[in-house]
């Protein structure tokens, strides 16, 4: 038995997927995909907020300059 097979068997015993390696693999892939989607979604939200903050900063600076004139 290879190291990979031994690891898969051990992992299966820990997770209850011993006789369903395909189901385990599918679950693992789906979990990873969901985490990656959430990460990218959060990154998009953060980028959007940063863009809005930059626009507000520019507006505030313009108002300050106009008031100083």
PDB file of N, CA, C and O in Angstrom:
ATOM      1  N   UNK A   1       0.857  -1.186   0.000  1.00  0.00           N
ATOM      2  CA  UNK A   1       0.000   0.000   0.000  1.00  0.00           C
ATOM      3  C   UNK A   1       0.899   1.245   0.000  1.00  0.00           C
ATOM      4  O   UNK A   1       1.857   1.336   0.768  1.00  0.00           O
ATOM      5  N   UNK A   2       0.574   2.182  -0.862  1.00  0.00           N
ATOM      6  CA  UNK A   2       1.387   3.394  -0.959  1.00  0.00           C
ATOM      7  C   UNK A   2       1.069   4.346   0.184  1.00  0.00           C
ATOM      8  O   UNK A   2       0.055   4.199   0.866  1.00  0.00           O
ATOM      9  N   UNK A   3       1.950   5.327   0.386  1.00  0.00           N
ATOM     10  CA  UNK A   3       1.709   6.344   1.418  1.00  0.00           C
ATOM     11  C   UNK A   3       0.396   7.066   1.163  1.00  0.00           C
ATOM     12  O   UNK A   3      -0.360   7.356   2.090  1.00  0.00           O
ATOM     13  N   UNK A   4       0.136   7.354  -0.113  1.00  0.00           N
ATOM     14  CA  UNK A   4      -1.099   8.058  -0.463  1.00  0.00           C
ATOM     15  C   UNK A   4      -2.310   7.218  -0.087  1.00  0.00           C
ATOM     16  O   UNK A   4      -3.275   7.736   0.475  1.00  0.00           O
ATOM     17  N   UNK A   5      -2.270   5.929  -0.392  1.00  0.00           N
ATOM     18  CA  UNK A   5      -3.395   5.057  -0.060  1.00  0.00           C
ATOM     19  C   UNK A   5      -3.575   4.951   1.453  1.00  0.00           C
ATOM     20  O   UNK A   5      -4.700   4.959   1.953  1.00  0.00           O
ATOM     21  N   UNK A   6      -2.458   4.851   2.178  1.00  0.00           N
ATOM     22  CA  UNK A   6      -2.532   4.788   3.640  1.00  0.00           C
ATOM     23  C   UNK A   6      -3.138   6.072   4.204  1.00  0.00           C
ATOM     24  O   UNK A   6      -3.959   6.032   5.120  1.00  0.00           O
ATOM     25  N   UNK A   7      -2.725   7.204   3.648  1.00  0.00           N
ATOM     26  CA  UNK A   7      -3.271   8.480   4.106  1.00  0.00           C
ATOM     27  C   UNK A   7      -4.769   8.560   3.805  1.00  0.00           C
ATOM     28  O   UNK A   7      -5.556   8.982   4.652  1.00  0.00           O
ATOM     29  N   UNK A   8      -5.154   8.152   2.598  1.00  0.00           N
ATOM     30  CA  UNK A   8      -6.573   8.203   2.228  1.00  0.00           C
ATOM     31  C   UNK A   8      -7.400   7.304   3.138  1.00  0.00           C
ATOM     32  O   UNK A   8      -8.513   7.660   3.526  1.00  0.00           O
ATOM     33  N   UNK A   9      -6.856   6.141   3.477  1.00  0.00           N
ATOM     34  CA  UNK A   9      -7.569   5.230   4.364  1.00  0.00           C
ATOM     35  C   UNK A   9      -7.692   5.836   5.759  1.00  0.00           C
ATOM     36  O   UNK A   9      -8.761   5.787   6.368  1.00  0.00           O
ATOM     37  N   UNK A  10      -6.591   6.413   6.270  1.00  0.00           N
ATOM     38  CA  UNK A  10      -6.632   7.056   7.579  1.00  0.00           C
ATOM     39  C   UNK A  10      -7.635   8.206   7.579  1.00  0.00           C
ATOM     40  O   UNK A  10      -8.439   8.349   8.500  1.00  0.00           O
ATOM     41  N   UNK A  11      -7.572   9.028   6.522  1.00  0.00           N
ATOM     42  CA  UNK A  11      -8.476  10.164   6.418  1.00  0.00           C
ATOM     43  C   UNK A  11      -9.923   9.693   6.350  1.00  0.00           C
ATOM     44  O   UNK A  11     -10.810  10.296   6.953  1.00  0.00           O
ATOM     45  N   UNK A  12     -10.151   8.621   5.617  1.00  0.00           N
ATOM     46  CA  UNK A  12     -11.498   8.058   5.530  1.00  0.00           C
ATOM     47  C   UNK A  12     -12.023   7.615   6.876  1.00  0.00           C
ATOM     48  O   UNK A  12     -13.195   7.826   7.186  1.00  0.00           O
ATOM     49  N   UNK A  13     -11.164   7.000   7.684  1.00  0.00           N
ATOM     50  CA  UNK A  13     -11.589   6.571   9.022  1.00  0.00           C
ATOM     51  C   UNK A  13     -11.932   7.785   9.888  1.00  0.00           C
ATOM     52  O   UNK A  13     -12.863   7.730  10.692  1.00  0.00           O
ATOM     53  N   UNK A  14     -11.193   8.867   9.730  1.00  0.00           N
ATOM     54  CA  UNK A  14     -11.432  10.071  10.538  1.00  0.00           C
ATOM     55  C   UNK A  14     -12.724  10.771  10.137  1.00  0.00           C
ATOM     56  O   UNK A  14     -13.388  11.383  10.973  1.00  0.00           O
ATOM     57  N   UNK A  15     -13.075  10.681   8.874  1.00  0.00           N
ATOM     58  CA  UNK A  15     -14.205  11.463   8.363  1.00  0.00           C
ATOM     59  C   UNK A  15     -15.454  10.643   8.069  1.00  0.00           C
ATOM     60  O   UNK A  15     -16.518  11.207   7.815  1.00  0.00           O
ATOM     61  N   UNK A  16     -15.338   9.324   8.101  1.00  0.00           N
ATOM     62  CA  UNK A  16     -16.491   8.488   7.781  1.00  0.00           C
ATOM     63  C   UNK A  16     -16.667   8.274   6.292  1.00  0.00           C
ATOM     64  O   UNK A  16     -17.681   7.726   5.860  1.00  0.00           O
ATOM     65  N   UNK A  17     -15.697   8.698   5.503  1.00  0.00           N
ATOM     66  CA  UNK A  17     -15.787   8.532   4.057  1.00  0.00           C
ATOM     67  C   UNK A  17     -14.923   7.370   3.566  1.00  0.00           C
ATOM     68  O   UNK A  17     -14.498   7.347   2.411  1.00  0.00           O
ATOM     69  N   UNK A  18     -14.670   6.414   4.446  1.00  0.00           N
ATOM     70  CA  UNK A  18     -13.761   5.322   4.116  1.00  0.00           C
ATOM     71  C   UNK A  18     -14.187   4.573   2.852  1.00  0.00           C
ATOM     72  O   UNK A  18     -13.354   4.237   2.009  1.00  0.00           O
ATOM     73  N   UNK A  19     -15.472   4.319   2.731  1.00  0.00           N
ATOM     74  CA  UNK A  19     -15.944   3.547   1.577  1.00  0.00           C
ATOM     75  C   UNK A  19     -16.485   4.421   0.463  1.00  0.00           C
ATOM     76  O   UNK A  19     -17.037   3.920  -0.517  1.00  0.00           O
ATOM     77  N   UNK A  20     -16.329   5.727   0.611  1.00  0.00           N
ATOM     78  CA  UNK A  20     -16.819   6.655  -0.399  1.00  0.00           C
ATOM     79  C   UNK A  20     -15.755   7.697  -0.732  1.00  0.00           C
ATOM     80  O   UNK A  20     -15.973   8.887  -0.505  1.00  0.00           O
ATOM     81  N   UNK A  21     -14.604   7.273  -1.268  1.00  0.00           N
ATOM     82  CA  UNK A  21     -13.566   8.263  -1.571  1.00  0.00           C
ATOM     83  C   UNK A  21     -14.015   9.293  -2.592  1.00  0.00           C
ATOM     84  O   UNK A  21     -13.571  10.440  -2.557  1.00  0.00           O
ATOM     85  N   UNK A  22     -14.898   8.887  -3.505  1.00  0.00           N
ATOM     86  CA  UNK A  22     -15.390   9.834  -4.512  1.00  0.00           C
ATOM     87  C   UNK A  22     -16.233  10.917  -3.848  1.00  0.00           C
ATOM     88  O   UNK A  22     -16.114  12.097  -4.178  1.00  0.00           O
ATOM     89  N   UNK A  23     -17.086  10.508  -2.910  1.00  0.00           N
ATOM     90  CA  UNK A  23     -17.916  11.480  -2.194  1.00  0.00           C
ATOM     91  C   UNK A  23     -17.035  12.411  -1.371  1.00  0.00           C
ATOM     92  O   UNK A  23     -17.291  13.613  -1.308  1.00  0.00           O
ATOM     93  N   UNK A  24     -16.001  11.862  -0.740  1.00  0.00           N
ATOM     94  CA  UNK A  24     -15.081  12.681   0.040  1.00  0.00           C
ATOM     95  C   UNK A  24     -14.386  13.699  -0.849  1.00  0.00           C
ATOM     96  O   UNK A  24     -14.309  14.881  -0.513  1.00  0.00           O
ATOM     97  N   UNK A  25     -13.886  13.240  -1.973  1.00  0.00           N
ATOM     98  CA  UNK A  25     -13.193  14.126  -2.910  1.00  0.00           C
ATOM     99  C   UNK A  25     -14.125  15.220  -3.403  1.00  0.00           C
ATOM    100  O   UNK A  25     -13.731  16.383  -3.495  1.00  0.00           O
ATOM    101  N   UNK A  26     -15.351  14.851  -3.720  1.00  0.00           N
ATOM    102  CA  UNK A  26     -16.328  15.830  -4.200  1.00  0.00           C
ATOM    103  C   UNK A  26     -16.642  16.853  -3.111  1.00  0.00           C
ATOM    104  O   UNK A  26     -16.740  18.050  -3.382  1.00  0.00           O
ATOM    105  N   UNK A  27     -16.798  16.373  -1.879  1.00  0.00           N
ATOM    106  CA  UNK A  27     -17.090  17.290  -0.777  1.00  0.00           C
ATOM    107  C   UNK A  27     -15.919  18.237  -0.561  1.00  0.00           C
ATOM    108  O   UNK A  27     -16.110  19.438  -0.372  1.00  0.00           O
ATOM    109  N   UNK A  28     -14.705  17.694  -0.591  1.00  0.00           N
ATOM    110  CA  UNK A  28     -13.520  18.516  -0.387  1.00  0.00           C
ATOM    111  C   UNK A  28     -13.400  19.586  -1.476  1.00  0.00           C
ATOM    112  O   UNK A  28     -13.101  20.745  -1.187  1.00  0.00           O
ATOM    113  N   UNK A  29     -13.634  19.188  -2.724  1.00  0.00           N
ATOM    114  CA  UNK A  29     -13.562  20.137  -3.843  1.00  0.00           C
ATOM    115  C   UNK A  29     -14.640  21.212  -3.707  1.00  0.00           C
ATOM    116  O   UNK A  29     -14.374  22.391  -3.937  1.00  0.00           O
ATOM    117  N   UNK A  30     -15.843  20.811  -3.336  1.00  0.00           N
ATOM    118  CA  UNK A  30     -16.943  21.770  -3.186  1.00  0.00           C
ATOM    119  C   UNK A  30     -16.659  22.748  -2.053  1.00  0.00           C
ATOM    120  O   UNK A  30     -16.935  23.941  -2.173  1.00  0.00           O
ATOM    121  N   UNK A  31     -16.105  22.241  -0.949  1.00  0.00           N
ATOM    122  CA  UNK A  31     -15.763  23.105   0.185  1.00  0.00           C
ATOM    123  C   UNK A  31     -14.702  24.109  -0.216  1.00  0.00           C
ATOM    124  O   UNK A  31     -14.804  25.293   0.105  1.00  0.00           O
ATOM    125  N   UNK A  32     -13.691  23.638  -0.912  1.00  0.00           N
ATOM    126  CA  UNK A  32     -12.632  24.537  -1.363  1.00  0.00           C
ATOM    127  C   UNK A  32     -13.187  25.600  -2.315  1.00  0.00           C
ATOM    128  O   UNK A  32     -12.841  26.777  -2.209  1.00  0.00           O
ATOM    129  N   UNK A  33     -14.039  25.183  -3.232  1.00  0.00           N
ATOM    130  CA  UNK A  33     -14.627  26.122  -4.198  1.00  0.00           C
ATOM    131  C   UNK A  33     -15.474  27.176  -3.486  1.00  0.00           C
ATOM    132  O   UNK A  33     -15.435  28.353  -3.845  1.00  0.00           O
ATOM    133  N   UNK A  34     -16.231  26.758  -2.485  1.00  0.00           N
ATOM    134  CA  UNK A  34     -17.070  27.693  -1.732  1.00  0.00           C
ATOM    135  C   UNK A  34     -16.210  28.705  -0.973  1.00  0.00           C
ATOM    136  O   UNK A  34     -16.519  29.897  -0.952  1.00  0.00           O
ATOM    137  N   UNK A  35     -15.131  28.225  -0.350  1.00  0.00           N
ATOM    138  CA  UNK A  35     -14.239  29.141   0.369  1.00  0.00           C
ATOM    139  C   UNK A  35     -13.593  30.134  -0.592  1.00  0.00           C
ATOM    140  O   UNK A  35     -13.471  31.320  -0.283  1.00  0.00           O
ATOM    141  N   UNK A  36     -13.183  29.644  -1.755  1.00  0.00           N
ATOM    142  CA  UNK A  36     -12.551  30.522  -2.741  1.00  0.00           C
ATOM    143  C   UNK A  36     -13.556  31.553  -3.254  1.00  0.00           C
ATOM    144  O   UNK A  36     -13.209  32.721  -3.430  1.00  0.00           O
ATOM    145  N   UNK A  37     -14.797  31.129  -3.495  1.00  0.00           N
ATOM    146  CA  UNK A  37     -15.837  32.061  -3.949  1.00  0.00           C
ATOM    147  C   UNK A  37     -16.077  33.133  -2.887  1.00  0.00           C
ATOM    148  O   UNK A  37     -16.190  34.317  -3.205  1.00  0.00           O
ATOM    149  N   UNK A  38     -16.154  32.710  -1.629  1.00  0.00           N
ATOM    150  CA  UNK A  38     -16.353  33.675  -0.534  1.00  0.00           C
ATOM    151  C   UNK A  38     -15.181  34.647  -0.431  1.00  0.00           C
ATOM    152  O   UNK A  38     -15.375  35.840  -0.201  1.00  0.00           O
ATOM    153  N   UNK A  39     -13.966  34.130  -0.602  1.00  0.00           N
ATOM    154  CA  UNK A  39     -12.774  34.980  -0.527  1.00  0.00           C
ATOM    155  C   UNK A  39     -12.797  36.024  -1.636  1.00  0.00           C
ATOM    156  O   UNK A  39     -12.523  37.201  -1.403  1.00  0.00           O
ATOM    157  N   UNK A  40     -13.128  35.576  -2.850  1.00  0.00           N
ATOM    158  CA  UNK A  40     -13.164  36.508  -3.976  1.00  0.00           C
ATOM    159  C   UNK A  40     -14.298  37.518  -3.827  1.00  0.00           C
ATOM    160  O   UNK A  40     -14.151  38.689  -4.177  1.00  0.00           O
ATOM    161  N   UNK A  41     -15.430  37.051  -3.304  1.00  0.00           N
ATOM    162  CA  UNK A  41     -16.554  37.962  -3.071  1.00  0.00           C
ATOM    163  C   UNK A  41     -16.169  39.023  -2.044  1.00  0.00           C
ATOM    164  O   UNK A  41     -16.463  40.204  -2.232  1.00  0.00           O
ATOM    165  N   UNK A  42     -15.517  38.612  -0.965  1.00  0.00           N
ATOM    166  CA  UNK A  42     -15.093  39.564   0.070  1.00  0.00           C
ATOM    167  C   UNK A  42     -14.053  40.526  -0.495  1.00  0.00           C
ATOM    168  O   UNK A  42     -14.076  41.719  -0.192  1.00  0.00           O
ATOM    169  N   UNK A  43     -13.148  40.010  -1.311  1.00  0.00           N
ATOM    170  CA  UNK A  43     -12.134  40.866  -1.929  1.00  0.00           C
ATOM    171  C   UNK A  43     -12.808  41.930  -2.799  1.00  0.00           C
ATOM    172  O   UNK A  43     -12.396  43.090  -2.804  1.00  0.00           O
ATOM    173  N   UNK A  44     -13.846  41.524  -3.534  1.00  0.00           N
ATOM    174  CA  UNK A  44     -14.590  42.465  -4.373  1.00  0.00           C
ATOM    175  C   UNK A  44     -15.284  43.532  -3.540  1.00  0.00           C
ATOM    176  O   UNK A  44     -15.295  44.707  -3.907  1.00  0.00           O
ATOM    177  N   UNK A  45     -15.861  43.122  -2.422  1.00  0.00           N
ATOM    178  CA  UNK A  45     -16.545  44.076  -1.538  1.00  0.00           C
ATOM    179  C   UNK A  45     -15.531  45.071  -0.970  1.00  0.00           C
ATOM    180  O   UNK A  45     -15.786  46.275  -0.926  1.00  0.00           O
ATOM    181  N   UNK A  46     -14.379  44.552  -0.538  1.00  0.00           N
ATOM    182  CA  UNK A  46     -13.343  45.427   0.029  1.00  0.00           C
ATOM    183  C   UNK A  46     -12.845  46.406  -1.033  1.00  0.00           C
ATOM    184  O   UNK A  46     -12.664  47.590  -0.748  1.00  0.00           O
ATOM    185  N   UNK A  47     -12.627  45.925  -2.242  1.00  0.00           N
ATOM    186  CA  UNK A  47     -12.172  46.815  -3.320  1.00  0.00           C
ATOM    187  C   UNK A  47     -13.209  47.894  -3.625  1.00  0.00           C
ATOM    188  O   UNK A  47     -12.856  49.049  -3.864  1.00  0.00           O
ATOM    189  N   UNK A  48     -14.483  47.517  -3.616  1.00  0.00           N
ATOM    190  CA  UNK A  48     -15.553  48.486  -3.863  1.00  0.00           C
ATOM    191  C   UNK A  48     -15.578  49.552  -2.764  1.00  0.00           C
ATOM    192  O   UNK A  48     -15.690  50.745  -3.045  1.00  0.00           O
ATOM    193  N   UNK A  49     -15.472  49.105  -1.511  1.00  0.00           N
ATOM    194  CA  UNK A  49     -15.450  50.064  -0.401  1.00  0.00           C
ATOM    195  C   UNK A  49     -14.244  50.988  -0.490  1.00  0.00           C
ATOM    196  O   UNK A  49     -14.360  52.183  -0.220  1.00  0.00           O
ATOM    197  N   UNK A  50     -13.096  50.453  -0.861  1.00  0.00           N
ATOM    198  CA  UNK A  50     -11.893  51.279  -1.000  1.00  0.00           C
ATOM    199  C   UNK A  50     -12.070  52.311  -2.103  1.00  0.00           C
ATOM    200  O   UNK A  50     -11.636  53.454  -1.958  1.00  0.00           O
ATOM    201  N   UNK A  51     -12.702  51.918  -3.202  1.00  0.00           N
ATOM    202  CA  UNK A  51     -12.957  52.848  -4.297  1.00  0.00           C
ATOM    203  C   UNK A  51     -13.886  53.967  -3.846  1.00  0.00           C
ATOM    204  O   UNK A  51     -13.644  55.137  -4.143  1.00  0.00           O
ATOM    205  N   UNK A  52     -14.960  53.608  -3.120  1.00  0.00           N
ATOM    206  CA  UNK A  52     -15.892  54.625  -2.617  1.00  0.00           C
ATOM    207  C   UNK A  52     -15.193  55.565  -1.641  1.00  0.00           C
ATOM    208  O   UNK A  52     -15.411  56.776  -1.669  1.00  0.00           O
ATOM    209  N   UNK A  53     -14.353  54.997  -0.777  1.00  0.00           N
ATOM    210  CA  UNK A  53     -13.623  55.840   0.184  1.00  0.00           C
ATOM    211  C   UNK A  53     -12.707  56.818  -0.549  1.00  0.00           C
ATOM    212  O   UNK A  53     -12.583  57.975  -0.148  1.00  0.00           O
ATOM    213  N   UNK A  54     -12.076  56.363  -1.605  1.00  0.00           N
ATOM    214  CA  UNK A  54     -11.199  57.230  -2.396  1.00  0.00           C
ATOM    215  C   UNK A  54     -11.997  58.359  -3.036  1.00  0.00           C
ATOM    216  O   UNK A  54     -11.548  59.506  -3.044  1.00  0.00           O
ATOM    217  N   UNK A  55     -13.168  58.050  -3.568  1.00  0.00           N
ATOM    218  CA  UNK A  55     -14.018  59.079  -4.179  1.00  0.00           C
ATOM    219  C   UNK A  55     -14.458  60.104  -3.136  1.00  0.00           C
ATOM    220  O   UNK A  55     -14.450  61.308  -3.390  1.00  0.00           O
ATOM    221  N   UNK A  56     -14.846  59.605  -1.950  1.00  0.00           N
ATOM    222  CA  UNK A  56     -15.263  60.529  -0.890  1.00  0.00           C
ATOM    223  C   UNK A  56     -14.105  61.422  -0.451  1.00  0.00           C
ATOM    224  O   UNK A  56     -14.296  62.608  -0.182  1.00  0.00           O
ATOM    225  N   UNK A  57     -12.908  60.850  -0.380  1.00  0.00           N
ATOM    226  CA  UNK A  57     -11.725  61.636  -0.022  1.00  0.00           C
ATOM    227  C   UNK A  57     -11.472  62.723  -1.061  1.00  0.00           C
ATOM    228  O   UNK A  57     -11.178  63.865  -0.710  1.00  0.00           O
ATOM    229  N   UNK A  58     -11.586  62.371  -2.324  1.00  0.00           N
ATOM    230  CA  UNK A  58     -11.407  63.359  -3.396  1.00  0.00           C
ATOM    231  C   UNK A  58     -12.446  64.471  -3.313  1.00  0.00           C
ATOM    232  O   UNK A  58     -12.124  65.648  -3.478  1.00  0.00           O
ATOM    233  N   UNK A  59     -13.700  64.088  -3.055  1.00  0.00           N
ATOM    234  CA  UNK A  59     -14.758  65.100  -2.917  1.00  0.00           C
ATOM    235  C   UNK A  59     -14.467  66.030  -1.742  1.00  0.00           C
ATOM    236  O   UNK A  59     -14.612  67.247  -1.856  1.00  0.00           O
ATOM    237  N   UNK A  60     -14.058  65.454  -0.619  1.00  0.00           N
ATOM    238  CA  UNK A  60     -13.753  66.271   0.562  1.00  0.00           C
ATOM    239  C   UNK A  60     -12.594  67.222   0.272  1.00  0.00           C
ATOM    240  O   UNK A  60     -12.644  68.395   0.643  1.00  0.00           O
ATOM    241  N   UNK A  61     -11.555  66.720  -0.390  1.00  0.00           N
ATOM    242  CA  UNK A  61     -10.425  67.584  -0.727  1.00  0.00           C
ATOM    243  C   UNK A  61     -10.843  68.720  -1.651  1.00  0.00           C
ATOM    244  O   UNK A  61     -10.387  69.853  -1.492  1.00  0.00           O
ATOM    245  N   UNK A  62     -11.704  68.423  -2.611  1.00  0.00           N
ATOM    246  CA  UNK A  62     -12.194  69.466  -3.525  1.00  0.00           C
ATOM    247  C   UNK A  62     -13.009  70.518  -2.778  1.00  0.00           C
ATOM    248  O   UNK A  62     -12.880  71.714  -3.041  1.00  0.00           O
ATOM    249  N   UNK A  63     -13.846  70.068  -1.847  1.00  0.00           N
ATOM    250  CA  UNK A  63     -14.638  71.013  -1.053  1.00  0.00           C
ATOM    251  C   UNK A  63     -13.734  71.904  -0.199  1.00  0.00           C
ATOM    252  O   UNK A  63     -13.974  73.105  -0.082  1.00  0.00           O
ATOM    253  N   UNK A  64     -12.710  71.321   0.388  1.00  0.00           N
ATOM    254  CA  UNK A  64     -11.766  72.095   1.209  1.00  0.00           C
ATOM    255  C   UNK A  64     -11.058  73.144   0.351  1.00  0.00           C
ATOM    256  O   UNK A  64     -10.916  74.296   0.760  1.00  0.00           O
ATOM    257  N   UNK A  65     -10.616  72.735  -0.841  1.00  0.00           N
ATOM    258  CA  UNK A  65      -9.934  73.690  -1.733  1.00  0.00           C
ATOM    259  C   UNK A  65     -10.870  74.822  -2.142  1.00  0.00           C
ATOM    260  O   UNK A  65     -10.459  75.982  -2.173  1.00  0.00           O
ATOM    261  N   UNK A  66     -12.118  74.500  -2.455  1.00  0.00           N
ATOM    262  CA  UNK A  66     -13.066  75.546  -2.848  1.00  0.00           C
ATOM    263  C   UNK A  66     -13.331  76.496  -1.679  1.00  0.00           C
ATOM    264  O   UNK A  66     -13.457  77.705  -1.876  1.00  0.00           O
ATOM    265  N   UNK A  67     -13.412  75.961  -0.485  1.00  0.00           N
ATOM    266  CA  UNK A  67     -13.683  76.802   0.687  1.00  0.00           C
ATOM    267  C   UNK A  67     -12.503  77.722   1.001  1.00  0.00           C
ATOM    268  O   UNK A  67     -12.692  78.824   1.516  1.00  0.00           O
ATOM    269  N   UNK A  68     -11.279  77.266   0.688  1.00  0.00           N
ATOM    270  CA  UNK A  68     -10.096  78.065   0.976  1.00  0.00           C
ATOM    271  C   UNK A  68      -9.929  79.217  -0.010  1.00  0.00           C
ATOM    272  O   UNK A  68      -9.202  80.167   0.281  1.00  0.00           O
ATOM    273  N   UNK A  69     -10.572  79.158  -1.145  1.00  0.00           N
ATOM    274  CA  UNK A  69     -10.419  80.210  -2.183  1.00  0.00           C
ATOM    275  C   UNK A  69     -11.124  81.483  -1.797  1.00  0.00           C
ATOM    276  O   UNK A  69     -11.096  82.457  -2.550  1.00  0.00           O
TER     277      UNK A  69
END
